[in-house]
């Protein structure tokens, strides 16, 4: 059985973890919105991963891209 002190420690730990997660999401959002292009794109991808939704499939290659791949990438 937990004592009152142990409940207080658990509540404090939960509050610290919640604050840390909130700060991390805040930094990620600011990075996604205001960082340079490549960094912003990576932050948006990380936000998508945090949502637990699957990443959309890459676009299908065009006809000329498929031809280049069959020829050995020239």
Residue pairs with C-beta under 8 A, 6 or more apart in sequence:
2 10
25 50
28 43
28 46
28 47
28 50
29 43
29 47
31 39
31 40
31 43
32 40
32 43
32 44
32 47
33 40
34 40
35 43
45 55
48 55
49 55
61 69
68 74
